[in-house]
């Protein structure tokens, strides 16, 4: 039998609405719930019990948990072919919570297999919430969470979608085909396409053309994957900077935090950079490859890094790891 603690990869993370709990999903379909206060402010500093989850439960289909996202009521889990919602009250009061609802990813006549839900994002829209799902069927699917139904699909990638990020009326998707697509989900239209691998300054043919992640704010878009991590002007889509000083063999995570960029992937380090390319900090990670990075400012100022190991790094000041959590079931 495989030692699931040793041979493990954590693909996804999210915070509870209150911010006191970290939830992580792995390749075995397990979902672990960690108490951040106990982990960051342990009552017994020498005890290792606070590095382990409060409990671990199995996803509905026992499939890898490729994506996680949260709203005020539900933990939303993306696996294979479907998205499931678990009531937060049920999770925090029951070590074996049940699925409250599920949404099926549309299937097509020429598709024999259900597609992975590789990435999830939520868009707020007055009284509604739209769930955006980047999937292995080359499409970005949108669901109305209040009505519980599929509303539209964006078709612009030629291979599976690695990630989606949403803000306001805009969505960005990045894929194995090397494309970064910008969408206006209200107008149901593709507004821009980038292909970083076609730029000679960015191309790294030995790593491929895939783009692992992309993120944007009001002015800038940052993306990376096989090609170098790069910064683009959002309106003109002109290349503004190439981060050649980042030591990596492929970028899987990028985020913009205020006036800084967070990036990681297959690398000894997770990076904190300025838009001009200055490295503020480079943090050694427990995983050889980081697949998930999330951060919050309240109630704890913490960044959580997870990837190709059973360990999750917690950092409160980005200069060192404050704590290392372990994805293993607590002993009863």
Beta strands, then each sheet from edge to edge (+ up, - down):
strand 1: 10-15
strand 2: 21-26
strand 3: 30-35
strand 4: 55-58
strand 5: 67-70
strand 6: 74-78
strand 7: 82-87
strand 8: 101-104
strand 9: 117-125
strand 10: 128-135
strand 11: 139-144
strand 12: 149-155
strand 13: 161-167
strand 14: 170-175
strand 15: 180-184
strand 16: 189-194
strand 17: 211-216
strand 18: 220-225
strand 19: 230-233
strand 20: 239-242
strand 21: 251-257
strand 22: 260-265
strand 23: 269-274
strand 24: 279-284
strand 25: 290-296
strand 26: 302-307
strand 27: 311-315
strand 28: 323-326
sheet 1: 1+ 2- 3+ 4-
sheet 2: 5+ 6- 7+ 8-
sheet 3: 9+ 10- 11+ 12-
sheet 4: 13+ 14- 15+ 16-
sheet 5: 17+ 18- 19+ 20-
sheet 6: 21+ 22- 23+ 24-
sheet 7: 25+ 26- 27+ 28-
end
